[in-house]
Amino acid sequence: MMNLNPHNGILITGACGMVGSHLIDFYYQKNEVVVGTFFRPTILFDEMVGKCQLVNLDVRNKDGMMALIAEMRPQTIFHLAAQSYPTVSWSQPIETFDANVNGTIHLFEAIRAVRAENPDYDPMVVVACSSAEYGASLKPENVPISEQAELLPLHPYGVSKVAQDLLAYQYWAGFGIRSIRARIFNTTGPRKQNDAAGDFTKRAIEIEKGLNNRLRVGNLSGERAITDVRDMAHALRLLAEKGKPGEAYNICGEMAYPMSAIVDIIQREVKVPFEIWQDPALMRPTDEAIIWGDNSKLKADTGWTQTYSLEQTITDMLNYWRANL
């Protein structure tokens, strides 16, 4: 079908998203060959060319996913492909569910199909779930929130991630397919677009380059525990190696910051004065006051630690946009 190489290797769906791209960077530096699927990349595609074997595949394509798994038979799968923007899910709920829920079913059913012929096929699947699953449970008195908290999502994206999360558990409980449910909290870093930090840093460099004169922001009062994408990618790799199948793990930074802290760092790093404009269009119908997860289970089972500070992350993002705008 695709002349994939290597067999029994590493597969990353959504390889041309921010998290996938940093996983690829790691394996490329280790000289490990990876197959990555992409569809509508959310990063600069040219940055990934030559680093892995790229396959243009929409995870909503059941037959394509079946053929990919049947030919490659990967031993480690990072399932990152998704419609990953809560704001988009309000206007495109059907598309969000199709990608996030049906795409996950297609992957697990493809694994089942291979196992029907080869019962020894036993991949580890790390599924990128989300802190958005907790939703209304994310109250100041409940944070840092544990994996045992009630799942009360506040937007269609969050609901789709609950379904994806429970599907991963169901395929482990019902069919013995080893799966890890990685509940990813706010993550940002170089290459990130369409989140607050990505948008703020990009607009700041547009100001620095004379393309704009004001920083357009949304709600700055919400508090978020932000993890650098490079720490996130490390956590996913550790979970693939050391995580317990069927379990859910929060991947989250150690401390929650108000979103205004990102603006404060930008003001220190960008030497051009600018106006801050709160755009009503960037305000969500519902928004968690604080998003902060208990990462003790992740640390206990894998030894993961956070290494990048918020200031380092934002500084690196500014430098990325200076080089790529």
Phi, psi and omega in degrees: 000302187235359184053051185284145178214129007264160166287152176061028182257218185251131176243132175238113172275146185069039186292339181257028163263176186297310183294314179302320182295325180282330170297316179298318177305315181297309183292329177295318178294336177270003181061031174262132182275132184234145169259130180233132174267151177215155175199119185053069183305144177255005173236177177290111189302323184300336180292342182259342184298130179089351181266340179201174176273112186263135179235122179282103184212122173277126183294347175286349179275095184300312182296321179296319178293319177302314182293320180298310182293321180297322181280317187275319184050057182295148177269334176233128181234124170256109183266095185250344185299130183190161160273108197252012183250116178304320182297321178294327184295337177292321181269340182228060183294323182293314179298322179298314180292323181298314181288312190281321183268302180296324177299322178291319176300316180301319180296309183293324178292327176295320177296316178301320181297319178293319182294334178298329179265330183228088184300341180281351181291119190218068182286159169261126183245116175261114184260126180281097176266197190209148172296342178298344177296329184285323174050244186293346175288343181280076177250154182309324182285348183255357185256152357294132190278142182265169180294346181273356183293155179293141179267111183227068186298151185250005177206164183304323177302313180299320178297318180296327180285328172299315179298317180297316179302309184288331174297316179300319177295317184297321180290334173285311184292322185270329188233359177071020176279117184296120181222145175242131179261099183269104180274099188274124175271183187309122183230136177210176181156184180307138182088346185291134174230157174066026159237174186301310183295319179296316180292316182299313183292322178295315179295326179296320179286330172299321176295314181301326181271005177081017182268350182202169179225008178213149181264114182274122185228167172253224180287119181260359184271338180297143181256137182224136170270107190260133179248136174292141183301330180288325171292322179297313180299322177297318179298319180296319179296318179296322179295323177297328183271323192234352182292156180266122183306140180086348184272153173258139180228126169286132169246109189208150176291169188280337189219142176267136180238146170294147181299338176297337179296327177295317178297321179299316179296317179300318180297326177287325187271333180261121190271010179253129179293147179208159178270144175257123183239118178274111185270119179304333181293341181267002180270128182278154176301321174225143184210131179293135180293324180213138176234111185204124185248150174282115182260014187295325179295316177301314182293320181294320185274336186236341184083012182296143170223151176279131183243338182261129175282161177299320181297318178296318180299310183293321177298316179295325178293318177300317179294326177298314181290328175300324182276338191240353177287000000 
